[in-house]
Amino acid sequence: MLGEKTDLVTRGAGEKDTVSRRTFLVKATATTVAASTITGCSLGNVGGGPDYDVIVIGGGMAGVSAARETAKAGLRTVLLEARNRLGGRTYFAPFGDHKVELGANYLYWLQPHIWAEVNRYQLDIVDTPAAVAPDRWIYLKNGKPVEADIATLWPKVDKALTDYCGMSRDVFPRPYDTFFSDTWKQYQNLTIQDRIDQLNLEEDVRINVNAIWSIMSHAACKEGGFLEMLRWWANLGSNSIDFNNACSRYKLKDGTISLIEAMINDGNTEVRTSMPVKRIEQKSDGVQVTAENGQTLTARKVIIAAPLNTWTDFEFEPALSAVKLRTSKERHVGNGNKLHVKTKTNLGNIFLTADDSFGPLQYGYTESSGPEGTTLLSYGLDGSFDVNNLDTVQEMLRTFIPDLELEATFGYQWSFDPFSKGTWCTLRPHQFALIPELQKPEGNIHFASADIATMWRGWMDGGIEMGVSTGQLIAKELVKA
């Protein structure tokens, strides 16, 4: 079964914390589908100084874009990635006779950083219109499937979403300058669920509004911060059409790895995969990085482009600020599952939803469909759900469509990956105000995770925003020096 490719992260809930970074890496090296790794030239230790000008830790969108910027500025740069592949929380892997995205994949022209990269490298985009224009909509109510009258229900849900975010322009008059206005402070303690409760929605509308916001945050609505979702809405011009298109419609034809490889090639960046970092020590003349295998490298600057939830796994000397350590230990709330399934029959363009009381699925829809069957993409909040067990997934989907038969299922359990410890970032209510502190450099260590982006936090665009801005800041400082 295709699921065998990712059995290294298929665990029971009680076993979640037993997967060590080293154990994961050994198994990943043996079983994970590796992306291409391009190794450029390194000048090495020239003149007895540090080995490099810049060491970048983390090979996702943030790390790769940061390394490109510093390398193209003429700085000796090396990118260290713990896994045996590049991409971070993106992962383009084979499923049957085609490839699918197991991690982040959607992008939109109102996301300026990633759209600039798409244009720079002339990458092709594909459209999945079924996600925003289904023929059937089935949702769970009291544990039972209900066939929606789309023409009646959607306008009500659409109005509820608009009302939910009705203050977006006042709170974020300049969406890409988050703290321009102080209006956000009056909402900083609200959870996503708190705001839903304020609307007094009819039950069928409430179920689906909860389903939409829970999957956008990839967390139960009582956990994620309301301001996180309000900012998304404001970033997209405060309308549901652009919101739907950005969240579930456009992706790269040749996968996210096509952008990763384009940036690596452009910077001719030296890359070292299968190299998890253990210790980061600031010294008088720079920073020393020690890998888990004992190897040490030195540089004038280090960029941490790893996910926020993993920062506490590094040994920092001196220790990071209390805010950074506390927030990383507490974690953001983004966590759950994503899986692709192939059905034996043609379901057409179908949309499935459930509120956050049903963990395995909150949001599912057709990616492709034909006489040979339908490929569905499904998202849920249960990070321990066995996405590669055909019987388990089939039983779950039969809650919506009785007698449904599956041909295959394929997913990746990011919560068990010690180098991600979750999916995309949604901050808790009280964490929103901490972004300036989380972004702040500490000595010669800079931070560039998508999880602390100003604009599209948790998205690929946010990773590129942080990578490019951090890389350029360091390049300006070091080249001038």
N, C-alpha and C positions, 0 to 999 in steps of 0.2 A: 504494500500500500504506500502511496505517496507520503503519508504521514511519517514513515520511517526516517525520512530525511531530517526531521526535527524532533526525534524522540529524546534528544538530549535535554529538551526543555519541557517535556511532558511529565509532570509530577502531580502527585496528590497535594491538596492544600496543606496538609501537615508536613510535607517534605520541602516546602518552598525554600526555607532558609538553610537547607543542608547542601545546596548546590554552591560549591566554592568557586571563586574566580578561576583558580588553577584547574579544578576538575572540569569546569565548563569549557575552558580553553582547549584542554586535551581532547575532549569529545568533539568540540567544534572543528578542530583541525582535521579530525578524521571524517566527519560527516557533513559539515555544512557546505553548501554550494558556494564556492569562492568567487568573488568578483575579480576582474583583472586588477593586478597591482602594477603600477608603472613606477619604476625607480629611475629618478633622474640623477644628475651628477652632483656630488658633494665635494666641496673644497677641503672638507675635513678640518683638522686642527692645523691651521696655518699660522706660523710665527709664534707658536707656544701659547697662544691664548685659548679661550674656550673652544670646544669642538665645533660649536655652531653659534650663529648669531641668535637664532630662534629655534626653540623646540615647541612643536604643536602637539598637544595630547588629545587625541580623539579624531577619528577619520570620517565623521559625518559631514553634512553640508557646512556646518560652522568651521570645523577644522580644515577641511579641504580648501574652502574659500580664503581662510586666513593664511594658510600656507602658500597659496597662489600669490596673494598680495605681497607677502614678504619676500618670496623667492623672485618675483618679477622686479622687485625693487633692488635686487642684487645682493640680498642678505642670504647668508648660508643657513638653509632651513631644512629641518627634518621633521617629518610627520610620523608620530608613533600611534599605532592602532592596536588595541588589545586583541581584537578578533583576527581571524585569518582572511578577512575581506574588508573592503572599504564600504562606506555607506551609512554607518551608524544605525539610526532607527529607520533608515530606508533599506529595503532588501528586495531586489528583483530576482525571482527564482522560478525554476520550471515547475509547471503544474500541467501534467498531461502533455499535450502537443504544443503548448504555448507557455508564456511566462506571465507571472502575476506579481503585484506588489504586496509584500507581506507587512510592510510598514507604511510610512508616509508616502502619499502619492499625488494628492490634488494640488493644483495651482490655478492662479487666476490673474488676469491682467490688472487688477486693482491691488496686486501684491508686487510692489515695484522692484524689489531686489531680485526675486527669482525670474520675473518677467524680463528684466534686463539681461539676465544670463541666458535665457532661452533665445532672445534676439541676438545676443553676442555670438553664440555658437550655432545659430540657425538650426535649432532642434525642433522636430515635428511634434505637434500636439494632436491627441485623439480625443474625441467627444463621446461621452456615454450618456445620451439624452434620456434613457430609460429611468435614470436615477431621479430626474426631476419631472418626468411626464409618464407616470405609470398608467397602465390600463386597469389594474386591480390593486386594491389597498386592503390588506387584512391586518387587524390589530387585536390584541388581547384585552378582554374586559372580564374581570372576575375569573381569570384563568381560562376563558373560552374565546375561540376565534370569532371575530365579527367582520363581516364583509362591508366595507364602507361604501357609502354613496359619495364618491369623490366630489361630484359637483356641489354637494351640500356641505360636506364636512370640511373640505380644504379651505373655502373662504372663511369659515369660522376659526380654523387653526391659524390661517394667515393673519387674520385680524388680531388674534390673541398674541402672536409673536410680535406684531407691530406695536400693540399696546404694552407688551412686556418691556420693550426697548424704547418706549415713547419718549424718554428723557435723554436719549443718547446724544443728541446734538448739543444739549445744554451741559451735560456732564463732560463730553469730549468735543468741544468746539473745534479743536485741532487734533483729530484722531492720532496723528503721528507725533504729537507732542503731548504725551499722556498727562503730564502734570502741569500743563499750561494754566488750567483753571483749578480752583480748590473745590469745585462743586462735587467732585467724586467722593469727598470725605464723608458726606452725609449718607452714602450708600456702602461704605467700606466694610461694614459688619454684616451685610446681607449675604445669605447664601442664595444659590439659584432657586432652591425650593421656597425660601422666604418670599421672593418676588412672585413666584407662581401663586402662592397662597393669597397674595394681596389682590389678585385679579378675580377671585370668586368665579372660576370657570365652570361650565357644565361638565359633567363627568367625562364624556367622550372626548371633549376638547382637552380637558386637563390631562388625560392619559397620554395624548399624543404630543402635547406641549412638553410634558415631562420626558417623554421618550426622545424628543428632538434635543432638548437641552442636556439630558443626561449623556447622550452619545456624543454631542459636540464637546462636552467637558470630559468624557470618558470616565465618569464617576457618578455616584448617586447624587441627586440634586441637592441633598442636604449637606454635601461636603464641599462642592466647588463654590467659588466666589462669584456673586452676581456681576461684579464689575468686569470679570474676565470675558463673559459672554456679551456684555453691553459694549465692550471695546471692539469685539469682532464686528458687531452690527454697525457701529460707527465707522469703522475702517472701510466698510463696504457701502458707504453712502446711505445707511439707515433704510434699506429696503430688502424685502424678502427675495426678490428675483436674483439680485447679485449674491445674496447670502446663500441661496440654494445652489447657484452655479459654482460658487467658490468652494463649497464644502463637498460636492459630490459629482462633479461633471468632467473637468478637463485634467488630463494627465499627459506625461511624456510618452510618445509612441514607442520609443526604444528603452523605456524604463528610466527610473531615477539614476541608475548606474551610468547612463549616457552623459548626464550632466556632471556627475562625479569624475568620470574619466576625462571629460573635456577640460575641466578645471585643473586636474593633475597634469595633463599633457601641456596645457597652456603655461603652467608655472615650471614645468620640467622638475617637479618636486621629488625629492628623495622620500621614499615611503618605507617604513618598516612595520609590517604586520605581525600578528601573533606576539606582540610585545606589550603586555600590560605593565603599567607603571605602579611601583610600590611607594616610593618616597620622593618628595620634592623639597629640596633644602636650599634656602637662600644663603649665599655667601657674600663676602665683601666684593668679589669680582664677578658676580653673576648668580646662576642657579645650577645646582647639580640635581640631575634626575636619575633615580635608580630604578631599574626594571625588576620585575619579580624573578627574573633569571640571574640577578646579581650584576648585570651590566650597568655601567654608569656612563652618562653623557653630561656635558656641561654646555651652557649657553648663556648669552647675555640676557635673554628674555625667554620666558615660558608662557605659552597660551594654553589655558585649560578650556578645551572645547568639548569636554565630556558632559553628559547629562547632570543636572543639578542633584539628582538623587544619589549620585555616586561620589560626590566630592568627599564625603566622610570616609571613603575607602582608601584615600591617599593619606600617607603620613606627611604632614606639612611641618617644616621647621624654619621659622617659628610658626606656631599654629595660626590658622586663619582667624578672621574676626569672629566674634561670638555669634553675630547675626548669620554669617554664611554657614557656620557649623551647625547652628541650631536649625536653620531652614532646611539644609540638606538632610539632616537626621530626621526631621519631621516629615520631609518629602512633600512634593506636590501631589495632587490627588489623581492625576491621569494614570489609569490602570485598567486593564481589561483584555478582551480578545478581539481578534480580527481573523476571519476565515473565509476561504473560497470553497464553494461546493458545486459539484456538477450533478444535476438531476437526470434521471433516466427518461423523463418526459418533458415536453415543452410547456413551461408555465407562462410563457409570454412575458410582457413587461409588468412585473409584480413588485409591490412595496409591502414590507412587513414592519410593524412597530409594536413595542410593548413598553410600559413604563418601567421605572427602575426597581420595581419589586420582582421582576423576572430577570434574573441575572444573565443568562446565556445570550440573550439577544434583545437589543433595543431598536435596532435599525438594520434592515436588510433590503436589498433590491437587486434587480436583474442587471448583470453586466453585459451578457450576450445571450441570445436565444435562437433556436432553430429546430428543425425536425429531429436532430440528434439529442436534444435536451437543452437545459438552461443552466448557465453559470450564474450563481448568486454570490454577492458579496455581503457578508454579515458582520456586524459589530455588536459586542455585548460588554457588560461590566464585570463579568466573572472572569478574573484573570487566571483562575485555576481550572476553568472549563477545558476539557480535553478536546482541542480543536482538530486533532488528527485521528480520533476514534470514530470510524464511520457509523457504528451503531449508536453511539452517544449523540452525535450530531444529527443523525436521522430522527432519533426519538425527540430531540428538541424541536426540530422543524415540523414534526408531525403535530405539535401543539397548535401550529398555525394551519397546516395543510394535512389532514388525516390521510393515511395510506401513501404519503409521498415516499418515493424510493430514490435513494442516492447512488450515484456511481462512484464518486470520489470526494474527498475533503482534504483541505490543506491549509495549515495556518502556522503561526509562530507565536510562542508564548513569551512576550517581552518581559513580563513580570518576573520570570525565572532566569532571564539573562542578567548576570551580575554586572554587565557593562551598560545596562540601561535602567534596570529596576523600575520599569513602568513604561508607559507609552508617551503620548504627547503631553506637554505641560499644561495643566490648569491649576492655578494657584488657589490656595485656601483664602477665605475672606481677609484675614489679617496679614497675609503675605504680600498683598498687592502693593502696600506702601513701602515694601522693602526693596523694590527693584533698583533704585539708585545705589543702595549699599551693596547689593548682590553684583552689580556691574562694576563696582569700583576696584581698580587694581590694588594689589598689596605688594609694595616693593617692585620687584621685577617680574611678578606673576600677574598676568592679565586673564580675564574671564570672558569667554565668547560663546557660551552655550545658547542654543535656541530658546532654552527655558527662561532666559533672563532678557530676551529681546524687548525692545521698546514697542515695536510695531506689531508684528505677527508672532507673538510669543507662542512657542510650541509647534509652529509650522516650519516648513522648509525655508520659507521666505525669512523667518526670524533668524534661522541659523546663518543664512547668507548675510543678512543685515549685520549680525554681530561679528561674523568672520571677516567681512570686508572692512568694517569700521575699525575693528581692533587691529587687523593686519596693517591697515594704512596708518593708524596712529603710531604703531611701533616702527614702521618703516620711516615715517617722518622723523621720529626721534633718533633712531639709530643711524640712518644715512646722514643726517645733519651732524651727528656726533663724529 
